[in-house]
Amino acid sequence: MKKDDQYLVGYSRPPVQHQFKPGQSGNPSGRPKGTRGFISDLRDELAEVVSIAEGDGTVEVTKQRAIIKTLVVQAVAGDARAIATIIGSCARVFEEEEEGDDQQAPEDSVIMQEILKRPPKRGKRAPAKTKPRPEELS
């Protein structure tokens, strides 16, 4: 069938004059060079240095380190979500390192078991108001 013959234009069949020529890209300008992605932006943001209060003075650390310090402090204080976040992160990060090492250090497992045994600390509650019992009124 020649191009001059009846060419049916319709769904998935654009007119011949609007079809891409051989070797022509559908997006000639493409993605601009140097466009940064989410991961690059996140790495740069977490690498920035901030001052945090520690002890009696201030310390300059990266934002990533500041987040980790805050998370560890919350976990040590008994925050169950912080503990779960740290344990999950450790499992993912250290899994790669331990693939070749089948045996975990005994002191590490003991520490993790102790952390998991501790009940999370809760905020102080006001004593519940109860009605006095009849025998208490006499």
C-alpha positions in Angstrom: 0.0 0.0 0.0 1.5 3.3 -1.0 1.3 6.5 1.1 -0.7 8.2 -1.5 -3.4 5.6 -1.4 -6.2 5.9 1.1 -4.5 6.1 4.6 -7.0 5.7 7.4 -6.5 8.4 10.0 -7.7 7.6 13.5 -6.7 6.2 16.8 -3.0 5.4 16.8 -2.8 6.4 13.2 -1.8 10.1 12.9 -1.8 11.9 9.6 1.4 11.2 7.6 2.6 14.8 7.8 2.5 14.7 11.6 4.3 11.4 12.1 7.9 11.4 13.5 10.5 11.1 10.8 13.0 8.3 11.1 15.7 9.3 13.6 13.6 12.2 15.0 13.0 12.1 18.8 9.6 12.7 20.3 11.2 14.9 22.9 14.1 16.7 21.2 15.0 19.1 24.1 14.8 16.2 26.6 15.5 16.6 30.3 17.6 19.7 31.0 21.2 18.8 32.0 22.0 19.4 35.6 18.4 18.9 36.9 18.7 17.5 40.4 16.6 14.7 41.8 15.1 14.2 45.1 17.8 12.0 46.5 20.5 14.5 45.6 18.6 17.3 47.2 18.0 15.2 50.4 21.7 14.3 50.7 22.7 17.9 50.4 20.1 19.1 52.9 21.1 16.4 55.4 24.8 17.3 55.0 24.3 21.0 56.0 25.8 21.9 59.4 23.6 23.2 62.2 24.4 24.2 65.9 22.7 22.2 68.6 22.7 22.5 72.3 24.6 19.7 74.0 25.5 19.7 77.7 26.6 23.3 78.7 27.5 24.5 75.2 26.7 24.1 71.5 28.1 21.7 69.0 28.1 22.0 65.2 26.9 18.8 63.6 25.2 17.8 60.3 21.4 17.8 60.2 21.5 14.1 59.7 23.5 13.7 62.9 21.2 16.0 64.8 18.2 13.9 63.7 19.9 10.7 64.8 20.9 12.2 68.2 17.3 13.4 68.8 15.9 10.0 67.9 18.3 8.2 70.2 17.5 10.5 73.1 13.8 9.9 72.6 14.4 6.1 72.4 16.4 6.1 75.6 13.6 8.0 77.3 11.3 5.2 76.4 9.5 6.5 73.3 8.2 3.3 71.6 8.0 4.9 68.2 11.6 6.1 68.4 12.7 2.6 69.5 10.8 1.0 66.6 12.3 3.5 64.1 15.9 2.9 65.4 15.5 -0.9 65.4 14.0 -0.9 61.9 16.7 1.4 60.6 19.4 -0.8 62.2 18.0 -3.9 60.7 18.0 -2.4 57.2 21.5 -0.8 57.5 23.3 -3.6 59.3 21.7 -6.3 57.2 24.1 -5.7 54.4 27.1 -5.8 56.7 25.9 -9.0 58.3 25.2 -10.9 55.1 28.7 -12.4 55.2 28.7 -12.8 59.0 26.1 -15.4 60.1 26.7 -15.0 63.9 25.6 -11.8 65.7 27.7 -10.6 68.6 26.1 -11.8 71.9 26.3 -8.5 73.6 24.3 -6.8 70.8 21.5 -9.3 71.1 21.4 -8.9 74.9 21.2 -5.1 74.6 18.4 -5.3 72.0 16.5 -7.7 74.2 16.8 -5.4 77.2 15.5 -2.5 75.1 12.5 -4.5 73.9 11.6 -5.7 77.4 11.4 -2.2 78.9 7.9 -0.8 78.9 7.6 2.6 77.2 7.5 5.5 79.7 4.2 7.4 79.6 3.4 10.9 80.6 2.2 11.6 84.1 -1.5 11.2 84.5 -3.7 12.9 87.0 -5.3 10.5 89.5 -8.6 9.2 88.4 -11.6 10.7 90.2 -13.7 8.1 91.7 -16.9 8.2 93.7 -16.4 7.3 97.4 -17.8 4.0 98.4 -20.6 4.0 100.9 -18.5 2.2 103.5 -15.8 4.9 103.1 -18.3 7.7 104.0 -19.1 6.3 107.4 
